[in-house]
């Protein structure tokens, strides 16, 4: 059965061919793996955000900038465990999601660095494991705001974000990835 007549670049064609041959495994939860490192506030600020006014602990996407060693190690663990595809550390890589931390201006760096890290780990893994093809997918998670339900029970018509804002944010993230 042909689903599409889409023409792929070389990497895309390799993935399409692999999908025709067997089940392909995607990595697991990045956040759960990060928790195992028991990181502190300083880890989320290291080298870039020392003077930032808000708490940053828990903003896992920042670790691609402040602790790339941790993100690289997690990607490598997933590949060694048999994942065929690793996702970028960009689950909250939109301005909407980063607004809670007042880090809208860091979104491009978060997405670009996360993509670089995942690609670097994938290429290194394939070099160390000839014949094994692995891939990188850009992770685009939900935002912490909804366009369909009002967060204010006293104002049911209110929306914290518009559809157009969501489209703009996800488009920007996709471009960066």
C-alpha positions as CSV (number, residue, x, y, z in Angstrom):
1,X,0.0,0.0,0.0
2,X,1.4,3.4,-0.9
3,X,0.5,6.2,1.5
4,X,2.3,9.0,-0.4
5,X,4.2,9.7,-3.5
6,X,6.5,12.1,-1.6
7,X,10.1,12.2,-2.7
8,X,12.5,12.1,0.2
9,X,16.1,13.2,0.6
10,X,18.6,10.5,1.2
11,X,18.1,10.3,5.0
12,X,14.3,10.5,4.7
13,X,14.4,7.6,2.2
14,X,16.6,5.5,4.5
15,X,14.0,6.1,7.3
16,X,11.1,5.3,4.9
17,X,12.9,2.1,3.8
18,X,13.5,1.1,7.4
19,X,9.8,1.6,8.3
20,X,8.8,-0.7,5.5
21,X,11.1,-3.5,6.9
22,X,10.5,-3.5,10.6
23,X,9.1,-1.8,13.7
24,X,11.2,1.3,14.5
25,X,11.8,2.3,18.1
26,X,11.6,5.9,19.3
27,X,13.5,7.0,22.5
28,X,11.7,7.4,25.8
29,X,10.9,10.3,28.1
30,X,13.7,12.8,28.4
31,X,12.3,14.4,31.6
32,X,12.4,11.1,33.4
33,X,16.0,10.4,32.4
34,X,17.0,14.0,33.5
35,X,15.5,13.4,36.9
36,X,18.0,10.6,37.5
37,X,20.8,13.2,37.4
38,X,19.3,15.0,40.4
39,X,20.2,18.4,39.0
40,X,20.0,21.6,41.0
41,X,19.2,25.2,40.1
42,X,22.8,25.9,39.2
43,X,22.7,23.2,36.5
44,X,20.0,25.1,34.7
45,X,21.9,28.4,34.8
46,X,25.5,27.3,34.2
47,X,27.4,29.5,31.9
48,X,24.5,31.5,30.6
49,X,21.7,32.3,33.0
50,X,23.4,33.0,36.3
51,X,21.8,36.4,36.8
52,X,18.3,35.4,35.5
53,X,15.6,36.6,37.9
54,X,13.3,33.6,37.9
55,X,13.9,30.0,39.1
56,X,14.9,27.8,36.2
57,X,15.1,24.4,37.8
58,X,12.7,22.1,35.9
59,X,13.1,23.9,32.5
60,X,14.7,20.8,31.0
61,X,15.1,22.3,27.5
62,X,17.7,24.7,28.9
63,X,20.0,21.9,29.7
64,X,20.9,21.7,26.0
65,X,22.6,25.0,26.6
66,X,23.8,24.7,30.2
67,X,24.5,21.0,30.6
68,X,24.8,19.5,27.1
69,X,26.9,16.7,28.6
70,X,23.7,15.4,30.3
71,X,21.6,15.6,27.2
72,X,24.3,13.9,25.1
73,X,24.6,11.1,27.7
74,X,20.8,10.5,27.7
75,X,20.6,10.4,23.9
76,X,23.5,7.9,23.8
77,X,21.8,5.7,26.5
78,X,18.7,5.5,24.4
79,X,20.6,4.6,21.2
80,X,22.6,2.0,23.1
81,X,19.3,0.5,24.4
82,X,18.1,0.1,20.8
83,X,16.3,3.3,19.9
84,X,16.3,4.0,16.2
85,X,15.1,7.6,16.6
86,X,16.1,10.1,19.3
87,X,14.1,13.2,19.9
88,X,15.6,16.6,20.4
89,X,15.4,18.0,24.0
90,X,12.8,20.6,22.9
91,X,9.5,19.5,24.4
92,X,8.9,23.1,25.7
93,X,10.8,24.9,22.9
94,X,8.2,27.6,22.1
95,X,8.0,31.2,23.3
96,X,4.6,30.3,24.8
97,X,6.1,27.6,27.0
98,X,9.3,29.6,27.8
99,X,7.3,32.7,28.8
100,X,6.7,31.2,32.3
101,X,10.5,31.5,32.8
102,X,10.8,34.9,30.9
103,X,13.1,33.1,28.4
104,X,11.3,33.7,25.2
105,X,14.5,35.2,23.8
106,X,16.3,31.9,24.4
107,X,13.9,29.8,22.3
108,X,16.0,29.8,19.1
109,X,19.2,28.8,21.0
110,X,17.3,26.0,22.8
111,X,16.0,24.5,19.6
112,X,19.2,24.9,17.5
113,X,21.5,23.6,20.2
114,X,19.2,20.7,21.0
115,X,19.1,19.7,17.3
116,X,22.9,20.0,17.0
117,X,23.4,17.8,20.1
118,X,21.1,15.1,18.9
119,X,22.6,15.1,15.4
120,X,26.1,15.0,16.8
121,X,25.2,12.0,19.1
122,X,23.5,10.2,16.2
123,X,26.4,10.6,13.8
124,X,28.9,9.6,16.5
125,X,26.8,6.5,17.3
126,X,26.6,5.5,13.6
127,X,30.4,5.9,13.3
128,X,30.9,3.6,16.3
129,X,28.3,1.1,15.1
130,X,28.7,0.7,11.3
131,X,25.6,-0.6,9.5
132,X,23.3,0.8,12.2
133,X,21.2,3.7,10.9
134,X,19.7,6.0,13.6
135,X,17.7,9.2,13.2
136,X,16.8,12.4,14.9
137,X,13.3,13.8,15.3
138,X,12.4,17.3,16.5
139,X,10.3,17.1,19.6
140,X,7.4,19.6,19.7
141,X,5.4,19.2,22.9
142,X,2.2,20.9,24.0
143,X,2.2,24.4,25.5
144,X,1.0,25.2,29.0
145,X,-1.8,27.3,27.6
146,X,-5.0,26.2,25.9
147,X,-6.8,27.9,23.0
148,X,-10.0,25.9,23.5
149,X,-10.8,26.3,27.2
150,X,-10.8,29.5,29.3
151,X,-8.4,29.4,32.3
152,X,-10.8,31.9,34.0
153,X,-14.1,30.3,35.2
154,X,-15.5,33.8,35.6
155,X,-14.7,34.7,31.9
156,X,-15.5,31.6,29.8
157,X,-14.8,33.5,26.5
158,X,-11.2,34.4,27.5
159,X,-8.4,32.4,25.9
160,X,-4.8,32.6,27.2
161,X,-3.5,32.0,23.6
162,X,-4.9,32.3,20.1
163,X,-4.8,29.7,17.4
164,X,-2.6,32.1,15.3
165,X,-0.2,32.5,18.2
166,X,0.1,28.7,18.5
167,X,0.7,28.4,14.7
168,X,3.3,31.1,14.8
169,X,5.1,29.5,17.8
170,X,5.2,26.0,16.3
171,X,6.2,27.3,12.9
172,X,9.1,29.1,14.5
173,X,10.1,26.0,16.4
174,X,9.9,23.8,13.4
175,X,12.1,26.2,11.4
176,X,14.8,26.2,14.2
177,X,14.8,22.4,14.4
